[in-house]
Amino acid sequence: MTMCASSNQPYANVEMLDLSVVLPALNEAGNVDPLLAGLKSEFETLKISYEIIVVDGGSRDATAEEARSAGADVFVQKRPGYGGALREGFARVRGRYVLTLDADLSHPPSIFSSLWRERETADVLVASRTVSGGSSAAPIHRRFLSLVLNGIFGGLLRLPVSDSSSGYRLYRREVLRPDTYYPDNFDILQEILVKAFSDGYLVRELPLKYENRGAGASHASAIRFGPGYLATLYRLWKIRHSTNSADYESNAFDSRHLLQRYWQRKRFALILENLQRELPTLDLGSGTSKISQALEHAFPVDLELPKLRYLSRKHKPVVCATAAHLPFANGSFEQAVVSQLLPVVESVDQVMSELRRVVALNGRLVVAVPDSKRLGWKLFGFLYSLLPNVTGNAERNRFSRRDLCDLAANYGFRTVHHSYVLGSELVASFTLIEKE
């Protein structure tokens, strides 16, 4: 039998609980008591250890008293708004998973069991009104506003979630980064999702039958919160389209921006032309590489954990390592790809030395870098630098075709072929003819 880990739980004292519930509440007397009773019944049936944290927004009714009587931990939030309540609640949780839902009885407690059963299938589970099996009993004007809001945020932010404004969610605790969330109001819901995606976490939706609230009136106001949503949308657009976003490379490959999509796909095609798909391939500085996804025996290596987290869902082995110290034996790979990495590394020589070590004799090396001496790159590079989503590592090293070929020759690689993307980005292939 599992014992409780908190005074308000029926199970044992353990270091970490199975679940923390964060429940923002403002003047929800009459709703809190039946809601908490329903939740506790679910938790006890599932035999999970839990805590319930009610974040009171300064209620003028008996909300806090009802919550304490039901065994919840109650504290009055210091910062205003729904977003402030979530941030302060998240800072207090002790559970491996964190559940959020509304305190007005519009989110039925019975949905929790389906979320809990599916907890291993994603890092964030969203109870959604818009997926198959979901529904909403809200007034038609609120349903319309919700559809508009979700459509705008989903389309501009490329969120593969149809109900980004649903607050009924189950999170893995490690997904949450409350110190990085800005909104004080309901737009924190979109911010959490965008940052989860940008960190490489997986989000799934399950159906929710949204019900009419119990006692009291709604605290949401499109007019009052509208300006904040616009500011949040612009800020999240920059995050979502940043080169630091975990799925940046995959999104760029399918970009609505025709030049970006062409560039990504042309580079991809030129690199693949120089590789044999069946050979073990080192993809160094892979990011969320389409190259690694296309090759059966690719080994993507990167230092950015969010990108490796995202890429690992494509059923590839992934390796977190620095390019200057690779955890592979000498001659491990018949071929290697280094795309857009050499311009940003601290020591090109260390990276090239490691490549010579791990690539087998007569093995193939394919390198993609901007050709800084080309007029085309001077133009495209300038235009690219003006984009608001360019927030990646600063360019430390510049190459012309001659520079790159001479560098490769210094480490025993003979030039085989070279091509250009729009006369600007160089894709060159080499063969290792000398080993130390």
N, C-alpha and C positions, 0 to 999 in steps of 0.2 A: 504494500500500500504506500502511495506517495504521500509524504507529509507536507505540511504547509511551510512556506518561507516568509510569511508576513502575517501580522496580527489579524488582517482582514481576510485571510484565506483558510480554507479547511484542509490544506495540505502542508507538507513538511518544510522545515527550515533547511534551505539549501542556498548555496552561494548565488545562483542565478535562477530566476523563475522561468517557467515556460512562456508566460505571457504577461505583458503589461497592457492595460487598457488606458488610453488617454481620452478623456471625455470633456471637451469644452462645454460649459453650460452657463447660460445667462437667463434668469427668470424662468426656469423650467420646472417649478414646483408642480406636482401632479403628474409629471412625465418621468422624472428621474427614478422614483421608487419602482414603478413597474418595469422600466427599462433594466435597471440593475438586477431586479429579481429574475428577469428573463435571461440575462447574461450569465448570472451565477448558476442558474439551472443548466445552461449549456456547458459551462466549464466543469461543473461537477459530474455531469454525465460523461464527459470526455476524460475526466480524471487528470486534469492539468493543474499545475500550480500557477497562481495568477495574483496580480494586484490591480486594483482599480483606482486610477488617479483622476479625480474630478477637478478640473481647472475652472474655478468660479470667476466669472467676469464682473463681479460686484453686484450680484443679484439682490434685489430689494424684496424678494419673497422668501419662501422656506426651502429654496433649492439646496443650500448647503446643509441644512438640518436633515432633509430627506436623504441626501447622499451619505452623510455620516451614519445615520440610523441604519442604512443598508450595508454598512461596513466599508465604505470607500474612504480613501485618504483624500481630503479636501484642502485646497489652498487657494487663496485669492491671487489672481495673476497681477503682475506689476505692469506689464505692457498691455496696451489696449488691443482689442480686436481678436478675431478668430485665429489669425496667424500668430499673434503674440501668445495666445493660449496654447497652441500646438507646440511652439518652440519651447515654452517653459515646461510643458508636460514632457516633451521628449528628453529634456535635460535631466529628468528625475527617474526615468524608467530603469528597471532591472531585469526585464524579460528578454528572452532570446528573440521573441517576436513581439511586435507592437501593433495593437488594434486601435483604430480610430473610427468613430461613428458619431452621428448627431444625437443630441440628448432629447430630441423632441418626439421620439417614437416613430419617426418616418423611416428609420433604418431598423427593420425587425431583427431582434436578437437571433432568431432561428436561422438566419443566413450564415451565422458564424461557423456552424459545423461544416458547411460545404467549403468555406475558406480554409478552415483548419485541415481538412482532409487533403486539400490541394497545396498545402504550404511548401512542399518540397519541389513543386514544379516551377516555381518562379521566386524572385526576390521581393517582388511587390505584387500583391493580388488586389485588384480593384473590383468592388461590387458595382456592376454597371447596369444602368437603366436602359442602355441602347443596344446591347448585344442580344442575340437570339435568346428568348426566354425571359428577358428583362422587361420592365414596364415602369410607368410612373403614374401615380394618382394625383400629381400636383395639378393646379389650375393650368389651363391651356396657355396663358400668357407666360407663366414660369417655364413651362416645357419648351415654348418657342424660344425664349431667351437662352435657355440651357443649350438647345440645339445650335443656335447662332454662336454662342460662346465656344462650345466644343468644336464647331466647324472651323472657326477662325484660328483658335489655338492649335488644333490638330493639323490644319493645312499649312499654316505659316511655320510651325515648329517641327513639322514632319514627325508628329507623335503617333505611333501606331496604337493609339488608345482612343476609343470613340467617346468615352465619358470621362474626360480629364477633370471635370468639376465634381465628381463624386468623392465625398469624404469618407465613405465606408471602405476602409482598406486594411489589409494585413501586411505588415512590413517585416522583413528580417531587420533586426536591430542595427546591424552594421551598415545598412543602406542610408540611415538617417544621419544628416549632418546639420543639426539645428543651428549651430553657430554661423552657418553660411547662408541661411535663409533670411530674406529681407522683408517680404510683405507682412503687413499687420492684419490684412483682411483675407478673404477667401481665395485670392489669387496665389496664396502660398501653396495651394493644391497643385497648380500647374508647375510652380517652381520646384516642388519636391520631385515631380515626375521628370522634368527636364534634367535635373541634376542626377537623378538615378540613371537615366539613359546615358547621360554624358560620362558617368562613372562605369558604364558597361554592364549595369544590372538588367535583369530580365523582368519585364512587366507583363502580366496577364490579366484578362478581364473574365469575370464570372457573372452570371445574371443576377440582377437585383430587382425585386418587385417593390419599388419605392411607394410608401404609403403616405397618406395625409398625416400631418403632424397631430399630436394630441392636443393638450391644453396650450393656450398662449398664442402669440403671433410670431411670424417669421422675422428674423433679424437681418435678412439679406435685402439689399437695395441696389438695383442696377444703376440708378442715378448717382447715389452716394459713392459707390465703389468703382464706377466706370472709368474715371481718370486714372485711378491707380492701376486698373487692368491694362490700360494702354501703355503706361510706363513699364509695367512688368513684361508685357508682350515684347516690347522693343529690347529690353535687357535680356530676356530669355532667348530671343531670336539670335542675338550675338553669341550667347553661350552654346546654343544648339548647333550653330553653323561654324563654331570655332574649330580650328585645326586640332585643338586639344580634346575635342569631344571623342568619346570612345569609338563611335561609328563614323567618324568623319570620312575616312577613305571610302567606305561602302556607300555613304550618302552621296559623296561627290561623284562616284561612278554612275549613279542614277540621277544626278542633279537635273533640276529643271532649267538651270543655266546652261544654254547650249554649248558655249565655249568651254566651260568647265567639264561638262560631260564628254565632249569630244576629246579634250586634252587627256583626261583620265583614261579613257578607253583606248586612245591611240598609244599612250605609254604602255598600257597593259598589253596591247597587241604586239608592240615592238619587243617588249621583254620576253613574251612567250615564244616569239619566233626564234629566239636564241637559246631556248631551253628544250630539253627532252623531258616530257611529262612523267615518264616512268622512273626517273632517277631521283635518289635522295637529294633534296635541295635545301640549302640554308637560305632563309629569307631574313636578312639582317636589318634590324630597324623596321620591322614589318608593319607596325601600326595594326590597323584592321585590314590587312592586305588582301586584295582580290587575288593576288598572285598565289598566296598560300591557300586560299579557298579553291583555286583552280587546279592545284597540283596535288596528286594523291599522296606523295611522300615528302611534303614540305615540312620544314621545322622553323616556324616563325620565332624570332628572337626580338625582344624589345624590353625597355626599362619601364614603360608606362603600364602599370597594372590594370587600369581601366580598359585599355585597348586589348590587352591579353585576356582579360575577363570576358570581353565581348567575343573575341575570336575563338575562345575555348568552346563557346556554344556551337561553333561550326564543326565540332568533332575533330579538331586538330590538336596534336600535342603542341603545347606552347611553352616557351622557355623565357624566364625573366633573367636577363644578364646584360652586362655592359658589353659593347662591341669591342672594347679594348682587352677584355678578359673572357674569352668564350669557354664554356664548360664542355668542350668536345675534344676528343682525341685527335691526334695528327692525322690528316688525310681522311677525315670522316665523310666528306661530301664530294660527290662527282660534279656538283655545280652549286653556285651561290649567286644570290641577287642582293644588290645593295642599291636601293632606290631612294633618292632624296635624303640620304643619311650623311654622306661625306661633307656636304656644306655646313653641317651643324655640329659635328663632333669636335671635341677639344684637341685631339691628336690624330690627324690623318695617318701618320706613320704607324701608330700603335694598331689602328684598325687594319691597315694593309698588312702589317706583320702577322696579325692573327688570321687574316684571310689566307695568306700564303701557307700558314701552318695547317689550317683545317681543310683546305681544298686539296683534293688528290692530284697527283701528277697527271698532266694532260686534262685536268678538270676545267670546267668553264666558269668564268666570272662575268656577270652582267651588271653594269653600273649605269644608273640614270642620275644625271646632274644637269642643272641649268648651265648653258655655255655662256659665261659672263662676257665673252668677247664679241658675241653675235649681236647685231643691231636688233634682231627680233626679240631677244631676251631683254635687252635694255628697255624696249618698249613694253613688252608684256610684264616684265618684272616690276616696272614702275606702276602700271595699272593694277597689278595684283597687290602691291603694297598698300594701295588705297582702300582695299576692301576691308570692311569692319570685322570680318571673321578671321583675319590673319593674326593669330595670337600665339603662334608656335614658337619654337626655339629660334633665336636670332642666327642669321647666316654668319658663320665665322670664316668660312673658306670659299674661295671662288676658283672656278676652273674654266679653262678653254679646252678645246679638244686636244691640243698639243700637251697642255698641262696634265690632263688625265692620262693620256697615253704614255707620257714620260714617267709619271708616277707609277703606273702599272708595270712598266718595264723595269723600274728600279727594284721591284719585288718579284721579278721572274715571270710576269704575265706578258704574253705577246698579243698585240691587237689583232683581232679577227675581222670585226665588222663594226660599223657605226651608222646610226640613223638619227633623224631629228623629228621632234614634234613641233610642227609649225616653224621650222627653222630656228628653234630657240632652245629646246631641251634636248640634250644629248643622251642617247642610249647606245652604249658601246659594249661590245663583248670581247673577252680575252680568254686565252688558254694559258694555263700554268705550264711552263716549259722548264723551270728550274726549281729545285727544292734545296733548302739549306742542308 
